[in-house]
Amino acid sequence: MCDLGTALMIGGGILSGAGQIASANADAKAAKYNAEVQRNNAMLADRQARNVLDAGMREEQKQKALTAQLMSRQQATQAANGVDVTFGTPLDLMVDTAKMGAVDALTIRTNAYRNYDDARNQAVSSRNQAALYDMQAKNSRTAGILGAFGTMASAFGSAYANAAKANPSSGSSPIAKTSPYMGGKSIYGAYEHHWWQL
């Protein structure tokens, strides 16, 4: 019965170790998938940033064109009424229109750059998250392998201890006695002895 118990203990350790490796591989695959998703998110955020900036520049140019058209209409209307637009109130009106148009265009540009920066920051954040997922994938595999070896070593150690308890009068290793590679002979041969026999 002891041999069956030892075999079950070793088998359980091997299965548990294999389970840890399989779980670590699944965790690593999930982390790699998440890293790829984050890289795609970064690419989309970069594209969005360029689109936002391009749209902002077009809107700014449109606003400048509208301001120029408004100033031309004002000047044409005043000139048609015989007003000199080169001084006084008509000139002040043209200057105010130009100022307000410039402020509107600058506001559009500022908002475009602000939205561009937000999208670029999102891209950087996604790239950083992808790097963390890559690291997690690598660490999951390493931890799984180390955990599996630890579990199997513990199972082998427990099996060895149980076998030693079952054969207390034996002076040789219980594992060496059952070694199929040595025909039941000790793997240490003439060098086998214990520290207390020195």
C-alpha positions in Angstrom: 0.0 0.0 0.0 2.9 2.3 0.6 4.1 1.9 -2.9 0.7 2.8 -4.3 0.5 5.8 -1.9 4.0 7.0 -3.1 3.0 6.5 -6.7 -0.2 8.5 -6.2 1.7 11.3 -4.4 4.2 11.5 -7.2 1.4 11.4 -9.9 -0.5 14.1 -8.1 2.5 16.3 -7.9 3.2 15.9 -11.6 -0.5 16.6 -12.5 -0.6 19.6 -10.2 2.6 20.9 -11.8 1.2 20.3 -15.3 -1.9 22.2 -14.2 0.1 25.1 -13.0 2.0 25.3 -16.3 -1.3 25.1 -18.3 -2.8 27.8 -16.2 0.3 30.0 -16.6 0.2 29.5 -20.4 -3.5 30.5 -20.4 -2.7 33.6 -18.4 0.1 34.5 -20.7 -2.0 34.1 -23.8 -4.7 36.3 -22.2 -2.1 38.9 -21.4 -0.7 38.8 -24.9 -4.2 39.3 -26.3 -4.8 42.3 -24.0 -1.4 43.7 -25.1 -2.4 43.4 -28.7 -5.7 45.1 -28.0 -3.9 48.0 -26.3 -1.5 48.3 -29.3 -4.5 48.6 -31.6 -6.1 51.1 -29.3 -2.9 53.2 -29.4 -2.9 53.0 -33.2 -6.5 54.2 -33.3 -5.8 57.0 -30.9 -2.9 58.2 -33.0 -5.2 58.2 -36.1 -7.8 60.1 -34.1 -5.3 62.6 -33.0 -4.2 63.3 -36.6 -7.9 63.6 -37.7 -8.7 66.0 -34.9 -5.8 68.2 -35.7 -6.5 68.2 -39.5 -10.2 69.0 -38.8 -9.2 71.8 -36.5 -6.9 73.3 -39.1 -9.6 73.2 -41.7 -12.1 74.8 -39.3 -9.5 77.5 -38.5 -9.1 78.3 -42.2 -12.8 78.3 -42.6 -13.2 80.8 -39.8 -10.5 83.1 -41.3 -12.3 83.0 -44.6 -15.6 83.9 -43.0 -14.0 86.8 -41.2 -12.4 88.0 -44.5 -15.8 87.8 -46.2 -17.5 89.7 -43.4 -14.9 92.4 -43.6 -15.3 92.6 -47.4 -19.1 93.0 -47.0 -18.8 95.6 -44.4 -16.3 97.6 -46.5 -18.5 97.2 -49.6 -21.6 98.3 -47.8 -20.0 101.3 -46.3 -18.3 102.3 -49.6 -21.7 102.0 -51.4 -23.1 104.5 -48.9 -20.3 106.9 -49.5 -18.5 106.3 -46.2 -14.7 106.5 -46.1 -13.6 103.3 -44.4 -10.0 104.4 -43.9 -10.5 106.3 -40.7 -12.9 106.9 -37.7 -15.8 104.6 -36.8 -15.8 102.6 -40.0 -12.1 101.8 -39.6 -12.8 100.9 -35.9 -15.6 98.5 -37.0 -13.2 96.8 -39.5 -10.5 96.4 -36.9 -13.0 95.0 -34.3 -14.3 92.5 -36.9 -10.7 91.5 -37.7 -9.9 91.1 -34.0 -13.0 89.0 -33.3 -12.2 86.8 -36.3 -8.7 86.3 -35.1 -9.8 85.4 -31.6 -12.3 82.9 -33.1 -9.7 81.3 -35.3 -7.2 81.1 -32.4 -9.9 79.5 -30.2 -10.5 76.9 -32.8 -6.8 76.2 -33.1 -6.4 75.9 -29.3 -9.3 73.5 -29.0 -7.9 71.4 -31.9 -4.5 71.1 -30.2 -6.1 70.4 -26.9 -8.1 67.5 -28.4 -5.0 66.4 -30.3 -3.0 66.2 -27.0 -5.9 64.2 -25.3 -5.9 61.7 -28.1 -2.0 61.4 -28.1 -2.0 60.9 -24.4 -4.6 58.1 -24.8 -2.2 56.5 -27.4 0.7 56.7 -25.0 -1.4 55.3 -22.2 -2.4 52.4 -24.4 1.2 51.7 -25.4 2.2 51.7 -21.7 -0.6 49.3 -20.9 0.5 47.0 -23.7 4.0 46.9 -22.3 2.6 46.0 -18.9 0.6 43.2 -20.5 3.7 41.9 -22.3 5.6 41.8 -19.0 2.7 40.1 -17.3 2.6 37.4 -20.1 6.4 36.8 -19.6 6.1 36.7 -15.8 3.1 34.4 -15.9 5.0 31.8 -17.8 8.0 32.0 -15.5 5.9 31.9 -12.4 4.0 28.9 -13.7 7.1 26.9 -14.5 8.7 27.7 -11.2 5.5 26.9 -9.3 5.2 23.6 -11.2 8.8 22.6 -10.4 8.3 23.6 -6.8 5.1 21.5 -6.6 6.7 18.5 -8.2 9.8 18.8 -6.0 7.6 18.9 -2.9 5.7 15.9 -4.1 8.9 13.9 -4.8 10.3 15.0 -1.4 7.1 13.9 0.4 7.1 10.6 -1.5 10.8 10.0 -0.6 10.0 10.8 3.1 7.1 8.4 3.1 9.2 5.7 1.5 12.0 6.3 4.0 9.5 5.9 6.8 8.2 2.7 5.4 11.7 1.2 5.2 13.4 2.5 8.4 15.9 -0.4 8.7 17.2 0.0 5.2 20.6 1.6 5.1 20.3 2.6 1.5 18.1 5.0 -0.3 14.6 3.7 -0.9 14.5 5.2 -4.3 17.8 3.6 -5.3 16.5 0.2 -4.2 13.6 0.5 -6.7 15.6 2.1 -9.5 14.9 0.3 -12.7 18.1 1.7 -14.2 20.5 0.0 -11.8 18.8 -3.4 -11.4 18.0 -2.7 -7.8 21.6 -1.7 -7.0 22.5 1.6 -5.4 23.3 4.4 -7.8 26.2 5.4 -5.5 27.8 2.0 -5.5 30.8 1.8 -3.1 30.5 5.4 -2.2 27.1 5.1 -0.6 27.3 5.8 3.2 25.6 8.2 5.6 27.2 11.2 7.4 27.0 9.4 10.7 29.1 6.5 9.3 32.1 8.7 8.4 
